[in-house]
Amino acid sequence: MTNLALVGYGKMGHMIYEQAKEKGYSVEAIVDPNTNNFLKSLEDLRNKNIDVCIDFSRPDAAFDNIKKYAQIGINAVVGTTGWYDKMSEVENLVAEANIGMIFGANFSVGMNIYYQILEQCIGLFNKLPEYDIYGYESHHRQKADSPSGTAKEICSLVLDKSVKKESIVYDKLDRAPKHSELHFASIRGGSIPGTHVLGFDSFADSIEIKHTARNREGFASGALLAANWIKGKKGFYNFKSIFGEIINA
């Protein structure tokens, strides 16, 4: 059994808690300074029997939380973004503390399968110069960031795997895009669930590869799989990079 601490008890925290109970994990502590009856500080975890912290807190708190996991010596799964500009510093912290950490812009099981499908598609279309690549995403109007962390992950994947695209444009274009530019648009409105599309278009036809998240259950499932995998391990891992290893474990 993996003993968990949930850091942040918003919608994702609630979903992870419910799934953890159903799947036999033990939630030993919940840390949320904004919610009554829960621990207020990560310092309170020092005397708890915790294998892994699952962090879906706030972007402005994520980096400080990671520093605290390193100080306390607790492994972590971090689904909160907003600290990626400090990636090298965090990797050093994890190594010096000799802990294990998995991070990811999107812990959805389906989305990580989607990433692998996109890699295969990009490889195929690399051989066909007549096809251009584009993308777009849409989310509900409450979503605070644009583009989303997942959109950035998809665009990063395209730049890494495509022989055609060398840069990304997220903003409105008042000119024709260069052939080497990936134009990726964002839409926010209504109650739209998280939707991401990567398209491949030629004069002959158009192919779109689409992922739509219906709810947060896939994210919670992925976070719990990651927590179970990182228990007792050391090192710094991107969930997307080790997803295949995790689901085969």
N, C-alpha and C positions, 0 to 999 in steps of 0.2 A: 504493500500500500504506500502511496506517495502522500506525504503530509504537506499541505499547501497553506500559504498565506495569500490572500487576495488583497492587492493594493489598489485602492479605488473601487468604490461600490456603486457605480452608475449602472447604466443599462447593460453594459458588457459584464460588469462584475456580478450582477444579478443572474445573468444567463450562465456564466461559468459556475457560479455557486450551485444552481439547480442541476446542471449537468454533472458536476462533480459528485453530488449526492447520489444521483442515479447510477453512476459508473463506478462507485466504490472508492473514490478518493476521500481523504479526510481533510476537511477545511479546518485547520487549527486556529486560524486568526484571520480577521479582516481589519485592514488599516484604512481609515478614511477620516481625516480631521473634520470633514464637513457633515458627518453623520453621527448622531447620538448612539451610544451603546457599543461603539467599535473603538479599537485602538486608535490613538491620535497621532502616534509617531512610530516610525520604523525602529527606533531605539527599543520600543517595547517588545520587539521580536527576539531580542538577545537571549532571553530565558525560555523561549518556546521551542518545541521540537518541530522545526520546519525544514523540509527538504528543499522546497522550491517556492519562491514568490512569483506570482503572476501579476504583472503590472499593466493595468489599463487605467492609468490615472490621468494626469493632465500634461500637455506638452511642456508647460512652464515648470513642471515639477520633475519631469523624467530624468534629467541629467543628475540632479541632486539625489534622487532616489537610487540611481545606479551607483553613485559614489558611496551611498550608505550600504548597499548590498555588498560592495567590496570591503568596506570597513568591518561589517559584521561577519562576513564570510558565508553568505547564503547565496545559493544558485538562483537564477532568475530567468523568467520568460517575460520579455518586454514588448508589449504590443503598442505602447505609446510611442508616437513619433515626435518630431520637433527638436531632436538632439543630434540629428545625423551630421550636422556641421562639426560635431565633436567626435566623430567616429574613431579617429586614431587615438584620441585621448582615452575614450572608453575602452578600446581594445587593450591599451596599456594597463588601465586600471584592473581589468579582468585578469590579465596575465600576472600582474604583480600580486594580486590577492589570491591567485590560484583557485578561482571559482569557475563555475560554468554559467554561460549566459547565451540565450537564443533571442534574437531580435527579429522583427519583421514588420513591414508596412501592412501586411495582410495575412492573417493566420487562417483564413478560410481554406478548408480542405479543397473545395471546388476551385477556388481561385488559383491555388498552387498547381492543380492539375491543368488549369487553363494556361498558366505560364509555360508549362512543358509543351502543351499543344502549340502555343505561339512560337516557341523555339523551332519546332519541327516545320511549321508553315514558313517561317522566315527563311530557313535553310532551303526549302524548295523554291521559293520565289526569288532567292538570290540568283538562281540559274535562268531566270526569265526577266530580262531587262525591260520588257514592255509593261510590267506591272509596277505601279506606284504604291506606296504605303501611306496610310493616314490613320487617324484614330480620334475617338471622342468618348467622353464619359458624361453621365447624368446622375444627379443625386437630388434628394429632397432639399427644400429651401432652408432647413435648419443647419445644414452642413457648413461648418465655419471656414474650411480651407478650400482653395481652388488654385491649381489642380490638386486632386487628392494624392495621398502618399502612394496609393495603388497605381494611379495614372503615371506618376513619376517612375515607379518600378517598371511598368510596361515600357515606357519610353527608354529607360536605361537598357532594358533587354533588347529593344530594337537597335539602339546604337551599338550594342555589344555584338549582336549577331548579324546585322544587315551589312551588306557590302555597298548599299546605296545611300544610306542615311548617315550623316556626320554631325548633325546638330538638331535641336528641338526648338520649336516655336509654340508656346502655349497661348500667346496673346493674339488679339485680332490682327489680321494682316491687311494692309491697304496696298498690297502689291501681290504679284504672283509669287508663290513660294519657289525657292530654288530647288532643283532636283535633289540636292543633298540634304534638304531640310525636311524633318518630320513635323507636320502640322497636327497638333493634338488639341482639340477643343474641349471646354468644360461647360456644362449646363447645370443650373440650379433652379429648382422650382417644385412647388406642390409637395407631394408625398412620394416622389419617385424613389424606388429602391436603388441601391448602388448598382449602376450598369456601366460596363466598360466594353468598348468595341475597338478592334483593330481590323482595318480594311485593306484589301489588296485589289487594285482596280486597273483594268486595261481597256482598250477600245472594244475588245470582244466580250468582256464580262466583268462582274464585280463580285468579290467574295468577302464576307464579313464574318469574323469570329467574335462571338459575343458571350459575355458572362453577366448574369443578373443575380444579385443576392436577394433572396426573399426575406430573410431575417438574419439575426445574429447567431443562429445555432451553429452554422458552419465555422464561424470564427471561434466560438467557445470550444468546439470539438478539436480544432487545430491547436489551440492553446493548451488544452489538456494533454493531447498527444505529445506536444513539445515538452511539457513539464515532466511527463513520465520518462521521456527519453533523456533529458538533461540531468535527472536525479543521479547524483554520485559522479557525474562527469566534470571534466575541466575543459576550458576553452571557450572561444568566442565564435558564434555561429549565426549565419543568416538562415532563417527558416526556409526560405525559398531554395537555398543551395543544398540543404540536407533533407529536404522533404521526402525524397525517394527513400533515403535510408531510414527515416522515421517511420514511414508507413510499412516498410518491410520488417521492422523490428518486431 
